Each structure stands twice: as C-alpha cells, then as structure tokens.
C-alpha cells in the first residue's frame, strides 16, 4: 500500500516536471556555465531589446467602491471591474499584474479579464512584459528569503524558477529574461524554459532593477548602468552609474523603488511621495529625459533639474498627485480626483482630462503618447512666487516640502526674500519645520538690510503681546551683511530676557564680526554674571562665544573681569581655560591685513591668466620647507615678539601645526605652552598653499634674535602693567636680520582617498589622447 | 561700631541655611508666586543644578548673638578678612559661611565685600542666598548690584533681585521694575508688580493697569497701593462684573490708605455691597472683622453695609425656602397624579 502511494507520488512529480510546470533548475548555489551559448554571446543578446509597441494607458484603483479601471490616454475609458487590490497595478505588455485578495494575478489589459492567478502566497516584487508574455518576480515571507520568477504566456504559466535569495524587478527581452537577485547578481534566463544561461556577480553596485526603455537595457538601483557588450567587465572596480545628482529632498524619496519590499499598496503614502525620472536618449544613457526630475509631495510637484541642484518650477494642485509618466517634452500627471494632465517643461498645463473617478492609485504608461492638441501655455508665476506660495500652504502634511520650498526661496537673490523669510520665521501659525527652515535661512541672507534692522528694532513685550524677533537669525544676517547699524540693536537684544540663550551665540558673534567695541561692557557683564554656570548649562555656548568675542574685540576693559574669572574657584576649569585664552588673544597683536597698493593690484591684474583646462591642477603635491618659510616669513616678527615679551625671557619656541589641504591651519601646539595664547591667533591667520596631499603636520622652530637686547624689566603684575607689556610693542632692532626658521618636519597625516569615480573630463581625455 | 540686630541676624542665618540646603522645584509658570524664601531655595532653572556634596555648615548665629560684648576693631577686621577668604573659596559651603559671617557683621566694609563678591559673579545656587544677605543689610548701596542681577539670564535670580529691590524700598529701581513687567517669566512679572506696589509712584500706574488687564498676579494690589479714583474705578468695574476675588486686595489697600478721600472709600464699600453676591458679602465681612487701623467712618460704613447685606441675604434665603417647598410640592403632586392617571 505504502509502496503504491510512493510510486504514484513519484510519477505525479515526474509528470509535473515533464509537463512544463517547472523549467530546468536555475539559481543553483554554484552556476555551471552552459557550453552554448557562451557567456559572451549571451552578453551580446541582452544589449538591446526590440522597440515595444504599447498602448498608452492609465490603470487605476478607484475609491469606494474599489474598482480596477483602465483608460486609453487617447480614447477614454476602456473598462472597470470590482477588485480587492492589495498592490498598485503594474502595466506590462498587454497585461496588468496586480496583487489581489486571491493572490498575484495577471489581467488582460484590453478587457480586464483574469488571465491567470500566478501565485496565491507570495508578494509581488516586479514584472515586465512584451505583448502577452509576462515575467513576474515574487517574494515570500518565509524565514528563508525564498523568491520565485514566473513566466506567463497568454493565459498560462510557462515556467517557474525558485531561488532562496531576494529577487529584484525583472526585465523581458524577447527570448531572454533578466533577473536581478541577491542585490548584486544578474542572471539571464531563457524565456523558453527558464534555464539559467549566464550569471554575473557585481561587487561594485546594487542590482535591484533590470529594465528596458526604448530599446535600451539598464540595470542598477541607486543609479542605472546601460547594459553593453562589455557588461562582464564591469562586475568590479569603478563603475559609472547614471542618476540625477544627489540632493536632500523632503521625505527622502528613493531614486528607484526599493525592491526588497513588495509593490506598495494602493493606499500607501509612497504613491504620493516620490521622485520620478527616466533615462534620456541623449548622452549614451548618462542623462535624464528632459534633464528633469519630478518630485511629488502630496499635492505639490517640483520640477527639478537632473543635472544641477536647481528647482525649475513648482506646481500646487488641489488634490494629491498619485501618478506620473515622463515623456520627451513633458510629464503626465494624475491626481486623486481623477484629473489627468500633461505639463510641459516649464510646468505649464498643456492638456487636461477628467477620468471621472476618484482614485487611490494609478499607473500611467504613456508609451510615447503626447496629446496632439496641446493648449497654449498659460503664463506661469515666477519661481519666486511659486516657492513663496508653497511655503505658505496651510497643510500640515506638507511641512517638509514647505521647508524645502523655503530653502530654495532663500537662495534667490531678490531683496524682498529677506522680509518673506522673516514673516515665515515669526509666523506663529508656521509648523516647526517650516519656521525653523525660514529662521535658519534668514541667517544666511546677504541682502534686505532694511528688513533686518526693522526687525531688530522690535522688542518682545508681555504687556503689549509682542513676540520676540528671531534675534539669532537676524544677528547672523546682520553679521553677513556687515550691518554696522544693527550693532546697537543687537546689544539691546543681548540683554533682553526674551532673547533665547541659544540666540546669544549668534548675537555675540555678530557683535564681534561688526567689531562693535561699545558692546564690550555688555558682553563683559554677561561673562561676569554667568561665568560660574555649572557644566552643561544651556548658557555654556553663549559664555564661550562671549569670551571669544571679547578676545576678537581686543577688549582690554574686560581684562579685570577675565582675570577674576581665571582665578574664581567656583568657575569650571573649561571656562577658566577659555578666559585664559581670551586674555592671551587680548594681549596678542591684532592681525594686520595686507594692504594692496594700486600698483600691486594693477600688476596682479596684468599677470592674472585664466588657467587652461590642461593646467587644471596647479596645487603642489605637498608643503615643502620653502613653502612653509614663505608663509611664515611675514609673521615672524610678531612671533618673535611673542617670544621676547614672555616674562620668562624665552629664546626659542617650537610650534607643531596641522595644516589642512586647503592651506588653513587647523590646530597647533606651542612649546612652551605659555606662548600658545600669543602665537595661536597669529599662526591661525597664516594661509599655506593648498596641496593635493591633504592634511599635513608642520613643525617650526622660532628663535629670538641672538643680538636682541634684553631689557631688564620687571614682570607685569597689575593689569595695567600687563597691558603695557603687549607683544605688539616689542619690535626687532632696526636692521637686524631675523634668523630663518627651521622646518623640522613636514609630514602627511592622512592619505587622501578619492571616493568618487569620475568620468574622464575633457581635459584628462585630451591628455590621454596626446602621444 | 555698627549696631547688630541679633534677631535679624538669626533670621538671615536661617534663610541662608534654608537657601543653601534645600532644593525646591521651580514654580511653574502661572502658578502662585512663591515666598521670598522659596525663591531663594528654588533650584536653578534651565539646566543641571550644580552638585552639592554636603550640607552647608552655617556659623551658629547664637555665638555672636549671645555675646553682649561688642567686637573690637581688631576682631572685626579679622572676621572681615576671614569672610573675604571664605568668599574666595572653591567650596560652595564655605562661600555660604562667608555670606553668613558678613550678614552677622554688617557695616560698610561687609557690604562692600559682599557687593564686590556678587558683582564678580556667582554660581546660580549661591545667588539667591547672596541676594538675601544683601537685603539684610538694608542699605541703598546694594541697589546697583541688585539692579545688575535683574539682567541675569535665570528667572529665579531676576525674581529674587526684583523682590529684594522692593523690600529695600529702592525708589530708583522703578524703571527696572517697569521693564520687568514685560519679562517672559510670570514669576518675575508678578514679583515686579509687588515691588512696584512697594516702591513705585504714579508713573507706574499705566503699566500696572495693563498688567492687571493681562492678569499679572498682584497687579490689582499694586494699583490699590498706588492708584487714585481712576484706578479705583477700574477695580470697581471688575466688581460690577462679578469678579470680586481678583481685585479685592487692591480695594482693601485703598480703604486702608490715609491719602485717599473718604468719599472714594465709601464708594468702594457701597459698590461692593450693591453687588450682593456671596463673594462680596464675604469680603465685606472679612474686612469688617479684620479692621484694625484706618478711618472709623469707613469701618462704620462697612459694618452697616455688612449688616444690610446679611439681612438681605437672610431675607432672600427665607423667600427662597417657601418657593423651593412649593416647587417640591408641585413636583410631588404631579408625580402622584401621574401614578393615579397612569397605567391601570
């Protein structure tokens, strides 16, 4: 009995295999290359696909009652059928692939009739098709990452192939099926029987999608690579993927759908929050169609440049936009109210049609169709007006997009933008992200001085019900604009208890930037009253900023307070140290800016030459002793002054500096440490030549002149005496020659890494071509 | 030789001790304004309070208080030096001991040392006790440093300084107190109106009027202390609207003032009596019962009006009882009728 049962089971299994229910085994752990066709030939077969002739359609799922509807973009509604949809519909070939209550099904595009239930257990990952041949990728919620790829021909499944790793979105190329899997692998299967014919493992990119667009084949996920004959050569090493330039966008939408998750459901928020783009026909697949990236954020649509971080236009709709299709010359959009429109490259609506149904989701496949009777483009508001209107939209869901609009608005040079940002920043109705963005951007403005001054004149008043102006942002703006008139107002705001502690940092810094010496008494009082704040106090940053600014302003009148702070046992060590540093800065000579004479300027003008493209790298590889000497030479006198003015009558100081790749001094350590406070600001003003090597350590020894007359002078004890003992008053003996500084070591700290693989520029290409 | 008020010293010592050891939660915005001692004890707002390792050993007040012998100049100089040394300590507790010593010693030198120390800046937890010591000197020379503390970033310090200025009777503080009416902290605003009530003059009345309209606590009392007929009318306007509680203190202050005309006071009493609400009757009763000083004619009016109000209340009550009984009876009758004529 048992034997009979076993035999019958075996026969049934063999019969199933023989009948074509499953193809030959593919996706085995170790892939054995078939003898024919060879990998090279398979590679050649997948370079291009036949141009597809597809119907321009929109397939959507309506709201209550839930129906699957199809429209021909050029003709109108095709059909509607009740549906319990679990995913968005995918329009492929002459079919619709969709996850329904009963499983993943293939429906006929022309009638909506059910062709076949592909699977009743898995989740739809992706699909592609040509005419009636459809390939479907399915994933299962097993503990193992079980997946399946199924090929449907007409009304039946031709074959299924299972794999135990994650699967991506497949593509169909005539008799070949491209299946991305395990994030990095791409297999080519025979469409006839599912036999795996070639397999490549990419170590340099994520391969989540395989797609065919206008005869071209692409793979990738975070960018797309066009499949060419040399595909096997690009499995490792640098790879040039095309994607619109990266930028920070509200909602952080992915460039392409994440195939580790199933196709989203019809009510998923991702349907309303997406970027849409398409590889253009120009530039060998290294450009975007229309050089445009469409950002959908509920009812806002941004037209972004694909090649630069620019907003070209912005449109606001009454309903959420849930579907797009990019075509040369414009973009199809469909909203939740069932309005279909075609926008040209300026964002102007050129065609409109009502589908007549409220929609939960929609898939648009324009297939190159652009309406022939386009209406004349209505004049669009300026980008400024579009951004400003979006910034003011009262819709809680749109806060991140409003903040983004504000960021872009702030980049516009119009002076009125400052006042507009101010209004958004102070509007009590603005949600926090919107107000924050406006306030931060207000601080970056470089014009609109009148508005800044007017706002700073405002004062918070409980009795009058007046709110405090955004003092921090205004202070930053005033600093950037070098607004001297703002300084007294900032002083007043600094002492107003309504001014937030966090804003005091910007206020003090602005007063320093504006070199407003009358502010010293207020800053000094702030330091005096608050220097003993406990560690971690929210006043800490303001306290440090105040101390720094007292140094910057060379506030000799604050010396007594600073000295008391350094001696106060109730003050934290960090604050005392900062106060000591400030005293050092006050004592150090002010850095004198080089004054260019007209002759020098004129000479510089004559000698200025635009570097040619070939001479694009004039930076030395690293700093050498000569370069260091040239940079230090103008400062030597001051540094020697520090040395000789030290009460210890020091003869030598050793400086160890860290110089950044751009030539700026990042940090230093001076021995003896008593000279640190004097030499630090002097050396930080030094600008070394920029290098290609990057960060370097430079060690320098400064020696007092051998014949420097040592004046017998008692060490300064009182503040007045210390003031008198300022190093700037120490001068070298006229005619005395300063000894050359010795460059002990110039060593790289970290080897620069070039993480970006760049396509060859014209300049390098020229060089390569040269014999 | 400075005179020493031993009881005052003891009080200051206790205040200092409390301020040094206790950490009360800061009062919430809009809450009841804490007593000065509570302000002194309040932990610093905003961020972490400075850690305290052990309770502050305070110099026992009774040691000096019990001694009848005045200090010699040398002893005093030595104690001042000792206090100065303590004030320069890294230990919070030692600094507090220095405060206590200076409070005990009093006198120009002690004030000078104390003022200098406060001006140099102190950790937040020492500022409130320091302010209390400054107030204990009862000298106008401490006002400038208190005025400077009204600019402190911590509201507790501002409130303590403003309160101290009021208690010191520093007339010069009025501009700072008016400025503080706009403070973001409700406690500071409330303290400012109280201090204005103590040291302010007619110039503060417009701001105090707005403060009352904006419901700043204590503004009505300050108006009562400083205002005249115009302000009394403002307060009575509230009474007429049935809001007796918020202006009662201000009206009471007006009744007690010697520099207001009798007619105005009688008008207040009459208006209050006319309101004829339980609150108004209670206020009249309390004022009558607690009357100690002031014009006897006002007391007479208060008594008359209280009696009249009580009589009216009793009459209203007795009129209300039969009406209530009648209503109950009619309800019962209706119920009985329902029962009779209801379902068989």
Interface residues (C-beta under 8 A of the other chain):
Chain A: X460 X461 X462 X463 X464 X465 X495 X497 X498 X501 X525 X527 X528 X529 X530 X531 X532 X533 X534 X535 X536 X537 X538 X539 X564 X565 X568 X569 X570
Chain B: X44 X46 X47 X48 X49 X50 X51 X88 X89 X90 X91 X92 X95 X119 X120 X121 X122 X123 X124 X126 X148 X149 X151 X152 X153 X155 X158 X181 X182 X183 X184 X185 X188 X189 X207 X210 X211 X214 X216
